[in-house]
Amino acid sequence: MGYKDIYDRFINAIHSGDLKPGERAPSIRNLAQELGVAKKTVESAYDILIGEGYLVSRGPKGTLVNPDLVIDAAYRDHAPSRLDDPDLRKIVDFRDARGVFQLGIPSLDEFPYKKWLLLSGKVTRSMTYEDMNHPSVMGHLPLRQAIANYLNISRGIDCSADQIFITNGYNSSLRLILEAMASGADKVIFEEPGYFFGQKLLERRIQNLDYAPVDSEGVNVDFLVAHHSDAKFVITTPSHQSPLTVSLSLPRRHQLLNWAQENQAWIIEDDYDGEFHFSRKNIPSLKSLDVFDRVIYVGTFSKTIMPSLRTAYVVIPKALIPQFYETAEIVETGLPLLPQKILELFISSGAFFKHLKRMRSLYESRRRMVHDAFMEMYGDYFDMPLQNGGMHIVAFLKHGAKDRELCNIWQSHNLQVLPLSMWYAQKKHRKYGLVMGYTNIKSKEDALSALRLPYQQTRELFS
Ligand SMILES: Cc1ncc(COP(=O)(O)O)c(C=O)c1O
């Protein structure tokens, strides 16, 4: 590598915005070491960059990208982008999108922030040398114990810590399960409609992927029995179907468990927001009825605590422990220890239970408020049935199929609603509408003033 290559790298990084005005460039010595070249080579590149005004030398403070540099937008717009692929672009936009009615985010304004900071400080200050060693691939044992206790009490799941694997999110949980258990030819059944990211992951990973429709009682088990008796895995969201929020009825729960036992199939229960059920009876998990041990339970702290924690877990049947342990040793490397310790203290101190209780009643009232505001303004165009739980609501279009066009309009007003049709992999059962989060709307007035923004354009679209 010569000085010209180093020069080119800087020019590209600066023009593409990866290196911004005012940011520090690495020291000549460090960069030379990093690239395995002589100091002189880096020095020559820096001299030219300084001469051209891209970098400035600030003596002991080191070398910076010139803070006064104005990047030519035309260059940046034409610079090759990693996101030129339209499908990838769509997915990235969806994950990173922020705005009013954003989906699946807890009420961040009501999070017990001070308590969390207190516990974070405590954990950081008490860090030991041992805490710097490799973390366990199954997860921090005290956290696994705390989760097992929580699941026993709150979700009716009879499990112990050795059945629990900590992962960094739902897709990681799913990948671990498939890695440990699925062979190339296995048939996997997913719900239709179903969780967008889960479906995308399965499309990449599973050759024999098929779908079972969902109706007002959850996934249609008669359909499954009739058409997919050869399936090895069924992935389902029984507490609040994603995205329709209906709960799987009790007869269907038993039918599904019996089917799995008879066919030696596995059920993957995605209980992503089962904690937020508002009818008087808290809904038990499917796993709590699983006398045959055919259910692999997948939970997450993204909804109960915060998505940026990136902490989720899998509860595996006892018979599968050695198989999972061996797989994890090969394909996993464990998660950062300190956040696991903070979370463990949060649960074992009782703060988690207290928080859940508060959120349950807050969500119930915020949901009602957003529902009422929405129906007041858009009731002519939509039906919005409220189910017994869930952290989002679905508005079904009474006529037509223009949910994507509508979402484009709403998103241009910073309203992050999503088109229901996006959750359907196939066209035949597709329904149209809006899927929206309500958890961060504080009052009916806030809801109304946000909903008013696209009112005129919405009417025009439907006229
Ligand atoms: C259906 C469903 N499953 C699982 C998750 C949890 O994902 P994660 O644990 O990766 O945040 C979500 C989050 O939006 C979801 O909607």
The ligand as a MOL file (V3000), in Angstrom:
LIG
                    3D

  0  0  0     0  0            999 V3000
M  V30 BEGIN CTAB
M  V30 COUNTS 16 16 0 0 0
M  V30 BEGIN ATOM
M  V30 1 C -43.2350 -10.3410 16.5000 0
M  V30 2 C -41.9980 -9.9060 17.1940 0
M  V30 3 N -41.1890 -10.8180 17.7190 0
M  V30 4 C -40.0590 -10.4850 18.3640 0
M  V30 5 C -39.6900 -9.1640 18.5090 0
M  V30 6 C -38.4800 -8.8390 19.3250 0
M  V30 7 O -37.4130 -8.5370 18.6150 0
M  V30 8 P -36.0330 -8.2150 19.3570 0
M  V30 9 O -35.9080 -9.1020 20.5370 0
M  V30 10 O -35.0250 -8.5610 18.2970 0
M  V30 11 O -36.0330 -6.7800 19.6630 0
M  V30 12 C -40.4980 -8.1640 17.9640 0
M  V30 13 C -40.0910 -6.7660 18.0390 0
M  V30 14 O -40.5470 -5.8980 17.3620 0
M  V30 15 C -41.6840 -8.5470 17.3030 0
M  V30 16 O -42.5080 -7.6170 16.7960 0
M  V30 END ATOM
M  V30 BEGIN BOND
M  V30 1 1 1 2
M  V30 2 1 2 3
M  V30 3 2 2 15
M  V30 4 2 3 4
M  V30 5 1 4 5
M  V30 6 1 5 6
M  V30 7 2 5 12
M  V30 8 1 6 7
M  V30 9 1 7 8
M  V30 10 2 8 9
M  V30 11 1 8 10
M  V30 12 1 8 11
M  V30 13 1 12 13
M  V30 14 1 12 15
M  V30 15 2 13 14
M  V30 16 1 15 16
M  V30 END BOND
M  V30 END CTAB
M  END
